[in-house]
Amino acid sequence: MSNVPNLSFKPTYTDIREIVKDPEKWALVQSFIDEAVKVRQLISHEKENLKALREACHDAAKLHPKVFNCIVDAVYNNDYVQRLDTMEQQQAMLELMMEDTNFPPVESVEPKEGDDEPKLRAVA
């Protein structure tokens, strides 16, 4: 017998109609569903908490929500080096695009009421 793992293994599933016919299995499935719904409710609540924190940070420090999210994601994922590399690649791409004579130049447009930052638009 070979020690090579079977890479073609496919899980098997029981038809839901068969599960419903078995009261013990159906009760077990229902308990998993109930627990999953509770977890989703908790996640939804925590998403609202994150949104409130983002808004509070903006109100207190005027930090842009996208920057807040970026910082939180970097701290949570602990992937600073990868993010820095990605940012350097994006910067290089933008610099090349701006040097390209086929790319229209851009100018800053004053922010409209409610906008946090100026926008850029192509100069005709």
MOPAC internal coordinates of N, CA, C and O (Angstrom, degrees):
PM7 1SCF
backbone

  N    0.0000 0     0.00 0     0.00 0    0    0    0
  C    1.4520 1     0.00 0     0.00 0    1    0    0
  C    1.5145 1   109.29 1     0.00 0    2    1    0
  O    1.2310 1   120.46 1   -42.53 1    3    2    1
  N    1.2983 1   116.72 1   137.47 1    3    2    1
  C    1.4583 1   122.54 1  -175.41 1    5    3    2
  C    1.5228 1   111.42 1   -84.87 1    6    5    3
  O    1.2310 1   121.03 1   -32.11 1    7    6    5
  N    1.3239 1   115.63 1   147.89 1    7    6    5
  C    1.4657 1   121.39 1   175.66 1    9    7    6
  C    1.5196 1   112.23 1   -91.08 1   10    9    7
  O    1.2310 1   120.17 1  -174.77 1   11   10    9
  N    1.3121 1   117.27 1     5.23 1   11   10    9
  C    1.4575 1   121.69 1   179.10 1   13   11   10
  C    1.5293 1   108.56 1   -74.55 1   14   13   11
  O    1.2310 1   120.57 1   -51.43 1   15   14   13
  N    1.3382 1   116.51 1   128.57 1   15   14   13
  C    1.4667 1   118.11 1  -179.18 1   17   15   14
  C    1.5292 1   111.72 1   -66.37 1   18   17   15
  O    1.2310 1   121.27 1   -31.92 1   19   18   17
  N    1.3066 1   115.17 1   148.08 1   19   18   17
  C    1.4495 1   121.73 1   177.93 1   21   19   18
  C    1.5303 1   108.05 1   -80.86 1   22   21   19
  O    1.2310 1   120.37 1   -77.09 1   23   22   21
  N    1.3344 1   116.90 1   102.91 1   23   22   21
  C    1.4629 1   121.74 1  -177.26 1   25   23   22
  C    1.5231 1   112.51 1   -79.74 1   26   25   23
  O    1.2310 1   120.29 1   169.55 1   27   26   25
  N    1.3074 1   117.05 1   -10.45 1   27   26   25
  C    1.4614 1   119.38 1  -179.12 1   29   27   26
  C    1.5284 1   111.71 1   -95.96 1   30   29   27
  O    1.2310 1   120.11 1  -169.30 1   31   30   29
  N    1.3302 1   117.39 1    10.70 1   31   30   29
  C    1.4627 1   120.98 1  -179.87 1   33   31   30
  C    1.5173 1   110.32 1   -60.63 1   34   33   31
  O    1.2310 1   120.94 1   -49.92 1   35   34   33
  N    1.3107 1   115.80 1   130.08 1   35   34   33
  C    1.4560 1   121.23 1   176.49 1   37   35   34
  C    1.5191 1   107.74 1  -123.23 1   38   37   35
  O    1.2310 1   120.37 1   -48.91 1   39   38   37
  N    1.3268 1   116.90 1   131.09 1   39   38   37
  C    1.4617 1   118.71 1   179.44 1   41   39   38
  C    1.5268 1   110.79 1   -65.49 1   42   41   39
  O    1.2310 1   121.43 1   -27.99 1   43   42   41
  N    1.3084 1   114.87 1   152.01 1   43   42   41
  C    1.4567 1   119.60 1   176.68 1   45   43   42
  C    1.5194 1   108.60 1  -104.52 1   46   45   43
  O    1.2310 1   120.92 1   -29.38 1   47   46   45
  N    1.2931 1   115.84 1   150.62 1   47   46   45
  C    1.4630 1   122.20 1  -178.34 1   49   47   46
  C    1.5152 1   109.75 1  -127.90 1   50   49   47
  O    1.2310 1   121.57 1   -28.13 1   51   50   49
  N    1.3241 1   114.59 1   151.87 1   51   50   49
  C    1.4621 1   120.98 1   176.80 1   53   51   50
  C    1.5163 1   108.18 1   -99.09 1   54   53   51
  O    1.2310 1   120.52 1   -44.66 1   55   54   53
  N    1.2784 1   116.61 1   135.34 1   55   54   53
  C    1.4616 1   121.77 1   177.77 1   57   55   54
  C    1.5299 1   109.34 1   -60.48 1   58   57   55
  O    1.2310 1   120.11 1   -43.02 1   59   58   57
  N    1.3127 1   117.40 1   136.98 1   59   58   57
  C    1.4682 1   122.18 1  -177.78 1   61   59   58
  C    1.5245 1   111.72 1   -57.10 1   62   61   59
  O    1.2310 1   120.20 1   146.67 1   63   62   61
  N    1.3321 1   117.22 1   -33.33 1   63   62   61
  C    1.4747 1   120.06 1   179.39 1   65   63   62
  C    1.5246 1   111.65 1   -63.40 1   66   65   63
  O    1.2310 1   120.90 1   146.01 1   67   66   65
  N    1.3321 1   115.88 1   -33.99 1   67   66   65
  C    1.4674 1   120.21 1   177.90 1   69   67   66
  C    1.5320 1   110.27 1   -72.38 1   70   69   67
  O    1.2310 1   120.66 1   141.52 1   71   70   69
  N    1.3218 1   116.34 1   -38.48 1   71   70   69
  C    1.4673 1   120.11 1  -179.77 1   73   71   70
  C    1.5203 1   110.21 1   -65.10 1   74   73   71
  O    1.2310 1   120.53 1   137.09 1   75   74   73
  N    1.3263 1   116.59 1   -42.91 1   75   74   73
  C    1.4707 1   120.62 1  -178.42 1   77   75   74
  C    1.5310 1   110.85 1   -63.57 1   78   77   75
  O    1.2310 1   119.84 1   149.16 1   79   78   77
  N    1.3147 1   117.92 1   -30.84 1   79   78   77
  C    1.4625 1   121.45 1   179.38 1   81   79   78
  C    1.5331 1   112.26 1   -70.79 1   82   81   79
  O    1.2310 1   120.24 1   158.69 1   83   82   81
  N    1.3143 1   117.15 1   -21.31 1   83   82   81
  C    1.4644 1   121.56 1  -178.91 1   85   83   82
  C    1.5296 1   108.24 1  -100.24 1   86   85   83
  O    1.2310 1   119.60 1   -77.05 1   87   86   85
  N    1.3400 1   118.37 1   102.95 1   87   86   85
  C    1.4587 1   121.60 1  -174.66 1   89   87   86
  C    1.5325 1   113.73 1   -55.72 1   90   89   87
  O    1.2310 1   120.23 1   144.28 1   91   90   89
  N    1.3059 1   117.16 1   -35.72 1   91   90   89
  C    1.4650 1   120.16 1  -179.21 1   93   91   90
  C    1.5300 1   110.99 1   -68.42 1   94   93   91
  O    1.2310 1   120.63 1   132.82 1   95   94   93
  N    1.3253 1   116.41 1   -47.18 1   95   94   93
  C    1.4622 1   120.23 1   178.95 1   97   95   94
  C    1.5287 1   110.94 1   -66.18 1   98   97   95
  O    1.2310 1   121.15 1   139.70 1   99   98   97
  N    1.3537 1   115.40 1   -40.30 1   99   98   97
  C    1.4644 1   118.94 1  -178.21 1  101   99   98
  C    1.5324 1   110.15 1   -65.41 1  102  101   99
  O    1.2310 1   120.00 1   140.69 1  103  102  101
  N    1.3105 1   117.61 1   -39.31 1  103  102  101
  C    1.4707 1   121.04 1   177.02 1  105  103  102
  C    1.5280 1   110.34 1   -62.91 1  106  105  103
  O    1.2310 1   120.65 1   140.59 1  107  106  105
  N    1.3200 1   116.36 1   -39.41 1  107  106  105
  C    1.4578 1   120.59 1   178.38 1  109  107  106
  C    1.5327 1   110.58 1   -64.54 1  110  109  107
  O    1.2310 1   120.34 1   133.95 1  111  110  109
  N    1.3257 1   116.95 1   -46.05 1  111  110  109
  C    1.4716 1   121.30 1   178.44 1  113  111  110
  C    1.5258 1   109.97 1   -60.05 1  114  113  111
  O    1.2310 1   120.25 1   136.33 1  115  114  113
  N    1.3337 1   117.12 1   -43.67 1  115  114  113
  C    1.4596 1   120.36 1   179.79 1  117  115  114
  C    1.5307 1   111.25 1   -61.97 1  118  117  115
  O    1.2310 1   119.82 1   142.14 1  119  118  117
  N    1.3223 1   117.95 1   -37.86 1  119  118  117
  C    1.4644 1   120.17 1   178.83 1  121  119  118
  C    1.5363 1   110.36 1   -67.06 1  122  121  119
  O    1.2310 1   120.09 1   142.28 1  123  122  121
  N    1.3350 1   117.43 1   -37.72 1  123  122  121
  C    1.4639 1   120.07 1   176.24 1  125  123  122
  C    1.5345 1   110.21 1   -65.11 1  126  125  123
  O    1.2310 1   120.41 1   138.47 1  127  126  125
  N    1.3056 1   116.81 1   -41.53 1  127  126  125
  C    1.4674 1   120.77 1   179.14 1  129  127  126
  C    1.5258 1   110.44 1   -63.51 1  130  129  127
  O    1.2310 1   120.38 1   134.23 1  131  130  129
  N    1.3223 1   116.89 1   -45.77 1  131  130  129
  C    1.4707 1   120.53 1   178.31 1  133  131  130
  C    1.5219 1   111.00 1   -57.93 1  134  133  131
  O    1.2310 1   120.50 1   135.98 1  135  134  133
  N    1.3078 1   116.65 1   -44.02 1  135  134  133
  C    1.4720 1   120.88 1   179.92 1  137  135  134
  C    1.5243 1   110.87 1   -65.75 1  138  137  135
  O    1.2310 1   120.22 1   138.88 1  139  138  137
  N    1.3318 1   117.18 1   -41.12 1  139  138  137
  C    1.4646 1   121.08 1   179.13 1  141  139  138
  C    1.5284 1   111.10 1   -63.19 1  142  141  139
  O    1.2310 1   120.09 1   141.63 1  143  142  141
  N    1.3262 1   117.43 1   -38.37 1  143  142  141
  C    1.4626 1   120.85 1   177.91 1  145  143  142
  C    1.5274 1   110.09 1   -64.64 1  146  145  143
  O    1.2310 1   120.32 1   138.99 1  147  146  145
  N    1.3250 1   116.99 1   -41.01 1  147  146  145
  C    1.4696 1   120.56 1   177.67 1  149  147  146
  C    1.5301 1   110.50 1   -61.92 1  150  149  147
  O    1.2310 1   120.58 1   137.56 1  151  150  149
  N    1.3257 1   116.50 1   -42.44 1  151  150  149
  C    1.4639 1   120.42 1   179.34 1  153  151  150
  C    1.5278 1   109.95 1   -62.87 1  154  153  151
  O    1.2310 1   120.03 1   136.27 1  155  154  153
  N    1.3147 1   117.54 1   -43.73 1  155  154  153
  C    1.4694 1   120.28 1   178.30 1  157  155  154
  C    1.5219 1   111.42 1   -61.72 1  158  157  155
  O    1.2310 1   120.05 1   141.58 1  159  158  157
  N    1.3330 1   117.50 1   -38.42 1  159  158  157
  C    1.4611 1   120.73 1   177.39 1  161  159  158
  C    1.5281 1   110.35 1   -63.64 1  162  161  159
  O    1.2310 1   120.39 1   137.97 1  163  162  161
  N    1.3359 1   116.85 1   -42.03 1  163  162  161
  C    1.4620 1   120.91 1   177.87 1  165  163  162
  C    1.5266 1   110.98 1   -62.85 1  166  165  163
  O    1.2310 1   120.90 1   136.64 1  167  166  165
  N    1.3203 1   115.89 1   -43.36 1  167  166  165
  C    1.4616 1   120.48 1   179.11 1  169  167  166
  C    1.5279 1   109.91 1   -61.61 1  170  169  167
  O    1.2310 1   120.30 1   135.45 1  171  170  169
  N    1.3114 1   117.04 1   -44.55 1  171  170  169
  C    1.4632 1   121.34 1   179.15 1  173  171  170
  C    1.5261 1   110.58 1   -59.59 1  174  173  171
  O    1.2310 1   120.78 1   136.30 1  175  174  173
  N    1.3174 1   116.11 1   -43.70 1  175  174  173
  C    1.4676 1   121.03 1   178.79 1  177  175  174
  C    1.5284 1   110.34 1   -62.72 1  178  177  175
  O    1.2310 1   120.33 1   136.30 1  179  178  177
  N    1.3303 1   116.98 1   -43.70 1  179  178  177
  C    1.4653 1   120.84 1  -179.45 1  181  179  178
  C    1.5275 1   111.45 1   -67.15 1  182  181  179
  O    1.2310 1   119.94 1   146.64 1  183  182  181
  N    1.3347 1   117.72 1   -33.36 1  183  182  181
  C    1.4664 1   120.46 1   175.11 1  185  183  182
  C    1.5228 1   110.60 1   -62.91 1  186  185  183
  O    1.2310 1   120.75 1   140.82 1  187  186  185
  N    1.3164 1   116.18 1   -39.18 1  187  186  185
  C    1.4735 1   120.30 1   176.34 1  189  187  186
  C    1.5267 1   110.59 1   -64.94 1  190  189  187
  O    1.2310 1   120.28 1   142.31 1  191  190  189
  N    1.3393 1   117.07 1   -37.69 1  191  190  189
  C    1.4689 1   120.56 1   176.60 1  193  191  190
  C    1.5267 1   111.09 1   -63.69 1  194  193  191
  O    1.2310 1   120.09 1   138.02 1  195  194  193
  N    1.3335 1   117.42 1   -41.98 1  195  194  193
  C    1.4560 1   120.94 1   176.68 1  197  195  194
  C    1.5225 1   111.15 1   -61.61 1  198  197  195
  O    1.2310 1   120.64 1   137.36 1  199  198  197
  N    1.3100 1   116.37 1   -42.64 1  199  198  197
  C    1.4676 1   120.83 1   178.83 1  201  199  198
  C    1.5300 1   109.94 1   -61.74 1  202  201  199
  O    1.2310 1   120.15 1   137.77 1  203  202  201
  N    1.3198 1   117.33 1   -42.23 1  203  202  201
  C    1.4638 1   120.94 1   179.43 1  205  203  202
  C    1.5277 1   111.02 1   -64.62 1  206  205  203
  O    1.2310 1   120.26 1   140.13 1  207  206  205
  N    1.3280 1   117.10 1   -39.87 1  207  206  205
  C    1.4650 1   120.48 1   177.43 1  209  207  206
  C    1.5257 1   111.43 1   -64.54 1  210  209  207
  O    1.2310 1   120.57 1   138.13 1  211  210  209
  N    1.3254 1   116.52 1   -41.87 1  211  210  209
  C    1.4638 1   121.40 1   178.34 1  213  211  210
  C    1.5274 1   110.32 1   -61.38 1  214  213  211
  O    1.2310 1   120.61 1   135.37 1  215  214  213
  N    1.3291 1   116.45 1   -44.63 1  215  214  213
  C    1.4637 1   120.94 1   179.76 1  217  215  214
  C    1.5310 1   111.52 1   -67.54 1  218  217  215
  O    1.2310 1   120.28 1   141.32 1  219  218  217
  N    1.3283 1   117.07 1   -38.68 1  219  218  217
  C    1.4637 1   120.72 1   178.64 1  221  219  218
  C    1.5289 1   110.14 1   -65.36 1  222  221  219
  O    1.2310 1   120.16 1   141.06 1  223  222  221
  N    1.3173 1   117.31 1   -38.94 1  223  222  221
  C    1.4614 1   121.00 1   178.08 1  225  223  222
  C    1.5233 1   110.08 1   -64.70 1  226  225  223
  O    1.2310 1   120.66 1   139.29 1  227  226  225
  N    1.3187 1   116.35 1   -40.71 1  227  226  225
  C    1.4695 1   119.98 1   177.46 1  229  227  226
  C    1.5205 1   110.52 1   -64.01 1  230  229  227
  O    1.2310 1   120.56 1   134.25 1  231  230  229
  N    1.3106 1   116.53 1   -45.75 1  231  230  229
  C    1.4657 1   120.15 1  -179.34 1  233  231  230
  C    1.5258 1   111.65 1   -62.74 1  234  233  231
  O    1.2310 1   120.31 1   139.21 1  235  234  233
  N    1.3256 1   117.02 1   -40.79 1  235  234  233
  C    1.4652 1   121.28 1  -175.17 1  237  235  234
  C    1.5264 1   112.94 1   -80.92 1  238  237  235
  O    1.2310 1   120.47 1   140.92 1  239  238  237
  N    1.3427 1   116.70 1   -39.08 1  239  238  237
  C    1.4588 1   119.59 1  -172.57 1  241  239  238
  C    1.5259 1   113.60 1  -122.37 1  242  241  239
  O    1.2310 1   120.22 1   176.19 1  243  242  241
  N    1.3250 1   117.18 1    -3.81 1  243  242  241
  C    1.4655 1   122.69 1  -177.70 1  245  243  242
  C    1.5311 1   112.30 1    61.44 1  246  245  243
  O    1.2310 1   120.84 1  -152.38 1  247  246  245
  N    1.3413 1   116.00 1    27.62 1  247  246  245
  C    1.4592 1   120.25 1   176.32 1  249  247  246
  C    1.5237 1   108.39 1   -75.31 1  250  249  247
  O    1.2310 1   121.03 1   -48.99 1  251  250  249
  N    1.3206 1   115.63 1   131.01 1  251  250  249
  C    1.4642 1   120.11 1  -179.81 1  253  251  250
  C    1.5278 1   108.93 1   -61.11 1  254  253  251
  O    1.2310 1   119.61 1   -43.94 1  255  254  253
  N    1.3399 1   118.36 1   136.06 1  255  254  253
  C    1.4734 1   121.25 1  -178.98 1  257  255  254
  C    1.5261 1   113.92 1   -56.70 1  258  257  255
  O    1.2310 1   119.92 1   144.88 1  259  258  257
  N    1.3394 1   117.75 1   -35.12 1  259  258  257
  C    1.4681 1   119.78 1   178.84 1  261  259  258
  C    1.5225 1   110.90 1   -66.74 1  262  261  259
  O    1.2310 1   120.39 1   143.73 1  263  262  261
  N    1.3294 1   116.86 1   -36.27 1  263  262  261
  C    1.4663 1   120.51 1   178.54 1  265  263  262
  C    1.5246 1   109.25 1   -69.12 1  266  265  263
  O    1.2310 1   120.38 1   138.26 1  267  266  265
  N    1.3201 1   116.89 1   -41.74 1  267  266  265
  C    1.4621 1   121.47 1   176.24 1  269  267  266
  C    1.5265 1   110.19 1   -56.27 1  270  269  267
  O    1.2310 1   120.75 1   129.96 1  271  270  269
  N    1.3388 1   116.16 1   -50.04 1  271  270  269
  C    1.4726 1   120.71 1   179.75 1  273  271  270
  C    1.5217 1   111.33 1   -60.28 1  274  273  271
  O    1.2310 1   120.47 1   138.48 1  275  274  273
  N    1.3206 1   116.71 1   -41.52 1  275  274  273
  C    1.4633 1   120.87 1  -179.43 1  277  275  274
  C    1.5242 1   110.49 1   -62.26 1  278  277  275
  O    1.2310 1   120.19 1   135.60 1  279  278  277
  N    1.3343 1   117.24 1   -44.40 1  279  278  277
  C    1.4633 1   120.89 1   179.74 1  281  279  278
  C    1.5235 1   110.37 1   -64.58 1  282  281  279
  O    1.2310 1   120.49 1   133.37 1  283  282  281
  N    1.3255 1   116.67 1   -46.63 1  283  282  281
  C    1.4678 1   120.55 1   179.74 1  285  283  282
  C    1.5287 1   110.23 1   -59.61 1  286  285  283
  O    1.2310 1   120.27 1   135.06 1  287  286  285
  N    1.3352 1   117.09 1   -44.94 1  287  286  285
  C    1.4668 1   120.63 1   179.61 1  289  287  286
  C    1.5330 1   111.38 1   -62.26 1  290  289  287
  O    1.2310 1   120.40 1   137.77 1  291  290  289
  N    1.3367 1   116.84 1   -42.23 1  291  290  289
  C    1.4650 1   120.27 1  -179.15 1  293  291  290
  C    1.5284 1   110.94 1   -64.74 1  294  293  291
  O    1.2310 1   120.55 1   138.17 1  295  294  293
  N    1.3201 1   116.55 1   -41.83 1  295  294  293
  C    1.4647 1   119.77 1   179.32 1  297  295  294
  C    1.5265 1   109.79 1   -68.23 1  298  297  295
  O    1.2310 1   120.41 1   134.68 1  299  298  297
  N    1.3152 1   116.82 1   -45.32 1  299  298  297
  C    1.4690 1   121.24 1  -178.44 1  301  299  298
  C    1.5306 1   111.47 1   -61.70 1  302  301  299
  O    1.2310 1   120.60 1   134.39 1  303  302  301
  N    1.3419 1   116.45 1   -45.61 1  303  302  301
  C    1.4694 1   121.10 1  -175.84 1  305  303  302
  C    1.5213 1   113.17 1   -86.36 1  306  305  303
  O    1.2310 1   120.56 1   166.93 1  307  306  305
  N    1.3319 1   116.54 1   -13.07 1  307  306  305
  C    1.4621 1   121.88 1  -179.41 1  309  307  306
  C    1.5305 1   110.70 1    49.52 1  310  309  307
  O    1.2310 1   121.30 1  -129.39 1  311  310  309
  N    1.3466 1   115.11 1    50.61 1  311  310  309
  C    1.4702 1   120.84 1  -176.70 1  313  311  310
  C    1.5293 1   111.77 1  -124.51 1  314  313  311
  O    1.2310 1   121.24 1  -135.24 1  315  314  313
  N    1.3276 1   115.23 1    44.76 1  315  314  313
  C    1.4570 1   120.96 1  -175.90 1  317  315  314
  C    1.5305 1   112.82 1   -58.70 1  318  317  315
  O    1.2310 1   120.28 1   134.43 1  319  318  317
  N    1.3289 1   117.08 1   -45.57 1  319  318  317
  C    1.4619 1   121.02 1  -176.29 1  321  319  318
  C    1.5276 1   110.18 1   -62.92 1  322  321  319
  O    1.2310 1   120.55 1   135.14 1  323  322  321
  N    1.3196 1   116.55 1   -44.86 1  323  322  321
  C    1.4667 1   119.99 1   179.36 1  325  323  322
  C    1.5248 1   110.40 1   -63.19 1  326  325  323
  O    1.2310 1   120.10 1   138.33 1  327  326  325
  N    1.3197 1   117.41 1   -41.67 1  327  326  325
  C    1.4656 1   120.81 1   179.06 1  329  327  326
  C    1.5270 1   111.06 1   -65.01 1  330  329  327
  O    1.2310 1   120.39 1   139.76 1  331  330  329
  N    1.3225 1   116.87 1   -40.24 1  331  330  329
  C    1.4571 1   120.62 1   179.08 1  333  331  330
  C    1.5190 1   110.54 1   -63.38 1  334  333  331
  O    1.2310 1   120.36 1   137.19 1  335  334  333
  N    1.3302 1   116.92 1   -42.81 1  335  334  333
  C    1.4622 1   121.02 1   177.94 1  337  335  334
  C    1.5259 1   110.32 1   -61.62 1  338  337  335
  O    1.2310 1   120.36 1   135.25 1  339  338  337
  N    1.3228 1   116.91 1   -44.75 1  339  338  337
  C    1.4647 1   121.14 1   179.27 1  341  339  338
  C    1.5248 1   110.11 1   -61.47 1  342  341  339
  O    1.2310 1   120.61 1   136.43 1  343  342  341
  N    1.3392 1   116.44 1   -43.57 1  343  342  341
  C    1.4536 1   120.67 1  -178.99 1  345  343  342
  C    1.5351 1   110.52 1   -63.73 1  346  345  343
  O    1.2310 1   120.40 1   139.11 1  347  346  345
  N    1.3298 1   116.83 1   -40.89 1  347  346  345
  C    1.4595 1   120.30 1   178.51 1  349  347  346
  C    1.5311 1   110.59 1   -62.92 1  350  349  347
  O    1.2310 1   120.51 1   139.04 1  351  350  349
  N    1.3277 1   116.63 1   -40.96 1  351  350  349
  C    1.4674 1   120.49 1   177.74 1  353  351  350
  C    1.5255 1   110.86 1   -63.99 1  354  353  351
  O    1.2310 1   120.35 1   138.00 1  355  354  353
  N    1.3268 1   116.93 1   -42.00 1  355  354  353
  C    1.4660 1   120.80 1   179.06 1  357  355  354
  C    1.5220 1   110.63 1   -65.10 1  358  357  355
  O    1.2310 1   120.49 1   138.71 1  359  358  357
  N    1.3362 1   116.66 1   -41.29 1  359  358  357
  C    1.4577 1   120.41 1   179.11 1  361  359  358
  C    1.5236 1   110.40 1   -62.54 1  362  361  359
  O    1.2310 1   120.74 1   135.14 1  363  362  361
  N    1.3239 1   116.20 1   -44.86 1  363  362  361
  C    1.4659 1   120.09 1   179.14 1  365  363  362
  C    1.5222 1   110.61 1   -61.22 1  366  365  363
  O    1.2310 1   120.34 1   138.07 1  367  366  365
  N    1.3204 1   116.96 1   -41.93 1  367  366  365
  C    1.4652 1   120.75 1   179.25 1  369  367  366
  C    1.5242 1   110.62 1   -63.14 1  370  369  367
  O    1.2310 1   120.17 1   135.92 1  371  370  369
  N    1.3331 1   117.28 1   -44.08 1  371  370  369
  C    1.4606 1   120.28 1  -179.97 1  373  371  370
  C    1.5260 1   111.40 1   -65.60 1  374  373  371
  O    1.2310 1   120.11 1   140.21 1  375  374  373
  N    1.3263 1   117.40 1   -39.79 1  375  374  373
  C    1.4661 1   120.54 1   177.81 1  377  375  374
  C    1.5248 1   110.46 1   -62.19 1  378  377  375
  O    1.2310 1   120.33 1   137.74 1  379  378  377
  N    1.3414 1   116.97 1   -42.26 1  379  378  377
  C    1.4625 1   120.52 1   177.97 1  381  379  378
  C    1.5273 1   110.75 1   -64.05 1  382  381  379
  O    1.2310 1   120.66 1   139.15 1  383  382  381
  N    1.3110 1   116.34 1   -40.85 1  383  382  381
  C    1.4607 1   120.14 1   179.57 1  385  383  382
  C    1.5230 1   110.91 1   -64.07 1  386  385  383
  O    1.2310 1   120.51 1   140.25 1  387  386  385
  N    1.3133 1   116.63 1   -39.75 1  387  386  385
  C    1.4590 1   120.50 1  -178.07 1  389  387  386
  C    1.5315 1   111.44 1   -71.68 1  390  389  387
  O    1.2310 1   120.13 1   152.92 1  391  390  389
  N    1.3459 1   117.36 1   -27.08 1  391  390  389
  C    1.4624 1   121.50 1   177.06 1  393  391  390
  C    1.5244 1   111.39 1   -77.80 1  394  393  391
  O    1.2310 1   120.32 1   153.47 1  395  394  393
  N    1.3059 1   117.00 1   -26.53 1  395  394  393
  C    1.4590 1   122.66 1  -176.69 1  397  395  394
  C    1.5235 1   108.90 1   -64.76 1  398  397  395
  O    1.2310 1   120.46 1   -55.79 1  399  398  397
  N    1.3216 1   116.73 1   124.21 1  399  398  397
  C    1.4673 1   120.59 1  -178.34 1  401  399  398
  C    1.5235 1   111.98 1   -69.07 1  402  401  399
  O    1.2310 1   119.56 1   161.17 1  403  402  401
  N    1.3236 1   118.44 1   -18.83 1  403  402  401
  C    1.4619 1   120.88 1   178.63 1  405  403  402
  C    1.5219 1   111.96 1   -80.02 1  406  405  403
  O    1.2310 1   120.73 1   170.05 1  407  406  405
  N    1.3230 1   116.21 1    -9.95 1  407  406  405
  C    1.4516 1   119.76 1  -179.81 1  409  407  406
  C    1.5204 1   108.75 1   -90.91 1  410  409  407
  O    1.2310 1   120.14 1   -48.42 1  411  410  409
  N    1.3196 1   117.33 1   131.58 1  411  410  409
  C    1.4664 1   117.69 1  -179.16 1  413  411  410
  C    1.5201 1   111.07 1   -68.49 1  414  413  411
  O    1.2310 1   120.20 1   -39.39 1  415  414  413
  N    1.3413 1   117.23 1   140.61 1  415  414  413
  C    1.4580 1   119.50 1   175.44 1  417  415  414
  C    1.5257 1   109.97 1   -65.29 1  418  417  415
  O    1.2310 1   121.17 1   -21.05 1  419  418  417
  N    1.3181 1   115.36 1   158.95 1  419  418  417
  C    1.4664 1   119.61 1  -179.89 1  421  419  418
  C    1.5141 1   109.73 1  -120.18 1  422  421  419
  O    1.2310 1   121.27 1   -22.56 1  423  422  421
  N    1.3201 1   115.17 1   157.44 1  423  422  421
  C    1.4539 1   120.80 1   174.39 1  425  423  422
  C    1.5181 1   108.24 1  -134.06 1  426  425  423
  O    1.2310 1   121.34 1   -24.61 1  427  426  425
  N    1.3008 1   115.05 1   155.39 1  427  426  425
  C    1.4610 1   120.27 1   179.12 1  429  427  426
  C    1.5146 1   108.97 1   -80.43 1  430  429  427
  O    1.2310 1   121.10 1   -41.05 1  431  430  429
  N    1.3121 1   115.49 1   138.95 1  431  430  429
  C    1.4578 1   121.95 1   178.22 1  433  431  430
  C    1.5169 1   107.09 1  -113.91 1  434  433  431
  O    1.2310 1   120.71 1   -46.57 1  435  434  433
  N    1.3077 1   116.25 1   133.43 1  435  434  433
  C    1.4611 1   120.08 1   179.70 1  437  435  434
  C    1.5276 1   109.31 1   -56.44 1  438  437  435
  O    1.2310 1   120.58 1   -40.70 1  439  438  437
  N    1.3340 1   116.49 1   139.30 1  439  438  437
  C    1.4732 1   118.68 1  -179.80 1  441  439  438
  C    1.5163 1   111.21 1   -66.86 1  442  441  439
  O    1.2310 1   121.72 1   -36.36 1  443  442  441
  N    1.3138 1   114.31 1   143.64 1  443  442  441
  C    1.4648 1   120.42 1   174.82 1  445  443  442
  C    1.5178 1   108.18 1   -77.79 1  446  445  443
  O    1.2310 1   120.96 1   -15.96 1  447  446  445
  N    1.2928 1   115.77 1   164.04 1  447  446  445
  C    1.4584 1   119.98 1   178.71 1  449  447  446
  C    1.5247 1   109.14 1   -58.77 1  450  449  447
  O    1.2310 1   120.90 1   -50.60 1  451  450  449
  N    1.3185 1   115.88 1   129.40 1  451  450  449
  C    1.4588 1   121.38 1  -179.20 1  453  451  450
  C    1.5247 1   112.98 1    97.45 1  454  453  451
  O    1.2310 1   119.89 1   160.96 1  455  454  453
  N    1.3515 1   117.81 1   -19.04 1  455  454  453
  C    1.4595 1   120.52 1   175.89 1  457  455  454
  C    1.5143 1   109.34 1   -80.28 1  458  457  455
  O    1.2310 1   120.57 1   -34.66 1  459  458  457
  N    1.3219 1   116.52 1   145.34 1  459  458  457
  C    1.4594 1   121.02 1  -179.43 1  461  459  458
  C    1.5216 1   113.70 1   -89.79 1  462  461  459
  O    1.2310 1   120.79 1   159.83 1  463  462  461
  N    1.3061 1   116.09 1   -20.17 1  463  462  461
  C    1.4535 1   118.06 1  -174.00 1  465  463  462
  C    1.5201 1   110.27 1  -146.86 1  466  465  463
  O    1.2310 1   120.58 1   -22.51 1  467  466  465
  N    1.3502 1   116.51 1   157.49 1  467  466  465
  C    1.4641 1   118.71 1   178.27 1  469  467  466
  C    1.5154 1   111.30 1   -65.89 1  470  469  467
  O    1.2310 1   120.54 1   -23.84 1  471  470  469
  N    1.2954 1   116.58 1   156.16 1  471  470  469
  C    1.4614 1   122.66 1   178.18 1  473  471  470
  C    1.5197 1   108.54 1  -108.29 1  474  473  471
  O    1.2310 1   120.60 1   -17.40 1  475  474  473
  N    1.3245 1   116.45 1   162.60 1  475  474  473
  C    1.4524 1   121.80 1   175.37 1  477  475  474
  C    1.5132 1   108.74 1  -111.96 1  478  477  475
  O    1.2310 1   120.78 1   -34.11 1  479  478  477
  N    1.3220 1   116.12 1   145.89 1  479  478  477
  C    1.4505 1   119.65 1   174.67 1  481  479  478
  C    1.5189 1   108.33 1  -141.80 1  482  481  479
  O    1.2310 1   121.42 1   -26.20 1  483  482  481
  N    1.3139 1   114.89 1   153.80 1  483  482  481
  C    1.4538 1   120.31 1   179.97 1  485  483  482
  C    1.5207 1   109.46 1   -70.36 1  486  485  483
  O    1.2310 1   121.27 1   -39.43 1  487  486  485
  N    1.3298 1   115.18 1   140.57 1  487  486  485
  C    1.4558 1   120.96 1   176.90 1  489  487  486
  C    1.5215 1   107.54 1   -88.16 1  490  489  487
  O    1.2310 1   120.86 1   -51.38 1  491  490  489
  N    1.3105 1   115.96 1   128.62 1  491  490  489
  C    1.4637 1   119.90 1  -177.33 1  493  491  490
  C    1.5011 1   112.06 1   -76.29 1  494  493  491
  O    1.2310 1   120.10 1   180.00 1  495  494  493

